[in-house]
Amino acid sequence: MLAIVLMMTLGVLVAGAVAVYVAYPHRGEELPVVPQLGDAMRKGVDALPTLEDSESRV
């Protein structure tokens, strides 16, 4: 029972983080309350590998 509650809580937290990222830093806006969190999210996303347009059309 505790494992289910913990996993559901983790899922809600991840979904909330994605929603906050899409609502603010992804669009180039600053987070209204904690701008440092937006900077950290942007740095984390910039560090991830991405496909270039030429790579995705293979």
N, CA and C of each residue as an Amber inpcrd file, in Angstrom:
protein
   174
   0.8230000  -1.1890000   0.0000000   0.0000000   0.0000000   0.0000000
   0.8720000   1.2610000   0.0000000   1.9320000   1.2730000   0.8000000
   2.8350000   2.4210000   0.8710000   3.5520000   2.6110000  -0.4540000
   3.9220000   1.5220000  -1.1210000   4.6110000   1.6190000  -2.4110000
   3.7180000   2.2700000  -3.4570000   2.4420000   1.9450000  -3.4340000
   1.5070000   2.5300000  -4.4000000   1.3960000   4.0340000  -4.1710000
   1.2770000   4.4410000  -2.9230000   1.1600000   5.8650000  -2.6000000
   2.4320000   6.5990000  -3.0100000   3.5900000   6.0270000  -2.7490000
   4.8500000   6.6680000  -3.1210000   4.9950000   6.7920000  -4.6360000
   4.6310000   5.7640000  -5.3710000   4.7390000   5.8040000  -6.8280000
   3.7540000   6.8100000  -7.4270000   2.5600000   6.8730000  -6.8970000
   1.5880000   7.8490000  -7.3780000   2.0580000   9.2770000  -7.0820000
   2.6350000   9.4910000  -5.9160000   3.1720000  10.7990000  -5.5630000
   4.3150000  11.1790000  -6.4910000   5.1950000  10.2380000  -6.7700000
   6.3060000  10.4880000  -7.6840000   5.7800000  10.8370000  -9.0830000
   4.7720000  10.1150000  -9.5390000   4.1860000  10.4050000 -10.8450000
   3.5770000  11.7940000 -10.9170000   2.9000000  12.2030000  -9.8650000
   2.2870000  13.5370000  -9.8260000   3.3710000  14.6120000  -9.8050000
   4.4560000  14.3830000  -9.0710000   5.5460000  15.3570000  -9.0250000
   6.2220000  15.5090000 -10.3840000   6.4610000  14.4060000 -11.0760000
   7.0810000  14.4650000 -12.4000000   6.1540000  15.1760000 -13.3840000
   4.8760000  14.8510000 -13.3420000   3.9170000  15.5100000 -14.2230000
   3.8520000  17.0110000 -13.9310000   3.9030000  17.3760000 -12.6770000
   3.9020000  18.7930000 -12.3100000   5.1470000  19.5130000 -12.8050000
   6.3020000  18.8640000 -12.7020000   7.5460000  19.4630000 -13.1930000
   7.4920000  19.6690000 -14.7030000   6.9590000  18.7100000 -15.4270000
   6.8280000  18.8460000 -16.8830000   5.8740000  19.9920000 -17.2210000
   4.7690000  20.0720000 -16.5280000   3.7990000  21.1410000 -16.7850000
   4.4010000  22.5160000 -16.5090000   5.1520000  22.6350000 -15.4300000
   5.7900000  23.9170000 -15.1060000   6.8340000  24.2640000 -16.1560000
   7.6040000  23.2760000 -16.6090000   8.6220000  23.5480000 -17.6290000
   7.9760000  24.0050000 -18.9310000   6.9200000  23.3320000 -19.3510000
   6.2570000  23.6890000 -20.6110000   5.5820000  25.0510000 -20.5010000
   5.0520000  25.3710000 -19.3360000   4.3380000  26.6310000 -19.1670000
   5.2670000  27.8420000 -19.1280000   6.4950000  27.6830000 -18.6440000
   7.3590000  28.8540000 -18.4900000   8.6960000  28.7530000 -19.2290000
   9.6850000  27.9840000 -18.7550000  11.0160000  28.0430000 -19.3820000
  11.0320000  27.6330000 -20.8570000  10.2070000  26.6930000 -21.2600000
  10.2000000  26.2470000 -22.6460000   9.7720000  27.3750000 -23.5850000
   8.9270000  28.2720000 -23.1180000   8.4600000  29.4000000 -23.9200000
   9.3390000  30.6320000 -23.7460000  10.3950000  30.5340000 -22.9380000
  11.2960000  31.6670000 -22.7380000  10.8680000  32.6010000 -21.6300000
   9.8940000  32.2120000 -20.8360000   9.4120000  33.0360000 -19.7200000
  10.1530000  32.6480000 -18.4360000  10.1820000  33.5800000 -17.4950000
  10.7520000  33.2980000 -16.1770000   9.6520000  32.7770000 -15.2580000
  10.0100000  31.8640000 -14.3700000   9.0550000  31.4140000 -13.3610000
   8.7560000  32.5850000 -12.4240000   7.4960000  32.8340000 -12.1020000
   7.1550000  34.0200000 -11.3130000   7.6970000  34.0050000  -9.8810000
   7.7420000  32.8610000  -9.2420000   8.1250000  32.8230000  -7.8290000
   9.5900000  32.4340000  -7.6500000  10.0540000  31.4540000  -8.4160000
  11.4030000  30.9120000  -8.2360000  12.1350000  30.8980000  -9.5860000
  12.7050000  32.0230000 -10.0050000  13.3820000  32.0490000 -11.3050000
  14.6150000  31.1250000 -11.3570000  15.2150000  30.8250000 -10.1970000
  16.3710000  29.9280000 -10.1770000  15.9720000  28.5210000 -10.6120000
  14.7640000  28.1010000 -10.2970000  14.2810000  26.7860000 -10.6960000
  14.1470000  26.7090000 -12.2150000  13.6680000  27.7670000 -12.8340000
  13.5670000  27.8140000 -14.2900000  14.9360000  27.7380000 -14.9520000
  15.9160000  28.4330000 -14.3790000  17.2790000  28.3710000 -14.9140000
  17.8440000  26.9650000 -14.7970000  17.6010000  26.3100000 -13.6660000
  18.0930000  24.9450000 -13.4700000  17.4230000  23.9720000 -14.4410000
  16.1150000  24.1490000 -14.6750000  15.4070000  23.2830000 -15.6190000
  15.9430000  23.4800000 -17.0320000  16.1900000  24.7260000 -17.4040000
  16.6930000  25.0180000 -18.7440000  18.0910000  24.4200000 -18.9420000
  18.9540000  24.5140000 -17.9210000  20.2980000  23.9370000 -18.0100000
  20.2320000  22.4210000 -18.1280000  19.3260000  21.8070000 -17.3910000
  19.1800000  20.3500000 -17.4580000  18.7150000  19.8870000 -18.8210000
  17.7830000  20.5990000 -19.4150000  17.2760000  20.2300000 -20.7360000
  18.3390000  20.4800000 -21.7980000  19.1020000  21.5620000 -21.6630000
  20.1590000  21.8490000 -22.6290000  21.2540000  20.7930000 -22.5960000
  21.4390000  20.1300000 -21.4580000  22.4780000  19.1150000 -21.3400000
  22.0750000  17.7820000 -21.9770000  20.7840000  17.5820000 -22.2460000
  20.3210000  16.3260000 -22.8350000  20.6320000  16.2750000 -24.3250000
  20.9340000  15.0920000 -24.8470000  21.1840000  14.9930000 -26.2880000
  19.8870000  15.1390000 -27.0770000  19.9850000  15.8020000 -28.2360000
  18.8190000  15.9810000 -29.0860000  19.1880000  15.6280000 -30.5240000
  18.1890000  15.3000000 -31.3270000  18.3940000  15.0250000 -32.7390000
  18.3250000  16.3250000 -33.5430000  19.2110000  16.4830000 -34.4800000
  19.1430000  17.6050000 -35.3950000  18.1650000  17.2700000 -36.4960000
  17.7180000  18.2550000 -37.2390000  16.7580000  18.0150000 -38.3260000
  17.3060000  17.0400000 -39.3560000  18.5810000  17.1440000 -39.6670000
  19.1560000  16.2600000 -40.6800000  19.2210000  14.8050000 -40.1900000
  19.3680000  14.6020000 -38.8820000  19.4400000  13.2580000 -38.3220000
  18.0640000  12.5880000 -38.2720000  17.0090000  13.3610000 -38.1080000
  15.6890000  12.7770000 -37.9410000  15.0440000  12.3820000 -39.2670000
  15.5690000  12.8280000 -40.3820000  14.9810000  12.5450000 -41.6870000
  15.6280000  11.3720000 -42.3830000  16.3500000  10.5660000 -41.6780000
  17.0350000   9.4080000 -42.2860000  16.0720000   8.3010000 -42.5720000
